[in-house]
Amino acid sequence: MPSTVDKAIIQAFAKLDPVALGLAMGATVGAAVFASTIFLILKGGYPVGPNLALLGQFFIGYTVSVMGAFIGLFYGFVLGFVLGWIIAGLRNFLLNAYLQMLRTRAALTSYFESLD
């Protein structure tokens, strides 16, 4: 039966699910692009969102319009999903490498201590 400290360590070093993090980040980035586009449309003025319109350089077909908000939602979701998936995979890989290094160091330390 693991102790409370062991449970906390296991939870701290648990693997991240790349799909779950990708979906969460995709939904967040997509919603942010959609909401900011709709906000600028409702705010109005001339010109409408010149800075946000620069997203059209990266998101093909994106403009500061209602249709552009949905295009931005799609592109934002895809971008957020890919970034979340990469971040989770990279974090899992680096954490695995670090834990493997600690295991190897502990094994070598115990081996050399047994030689003394």
Sequence and secondary structure as in RCSB ss.txt:
>XXXX:A:sequence
MPSTVDKAIIQAFAKLDPVALGLAMGATVGAAVFASTIFLILKGGYPVGPNLALLGQFFIGYTVSVMGAFIGLFY
GFVLGFVLGWIIAGLRNFLLNAYLQMLRTRAALTSYFESLD
>XXXX:A:secstr
   HHHHHHHHHT    HHHHHHHHHHHHHHHHHHHHHHHHHH  SSS TTGGGGGGTSTT  SSHHHHHHHHHH
HHHHHHHHHHHHHHHHHHHHHHHHHHHHHHHHHHHHHHHH 
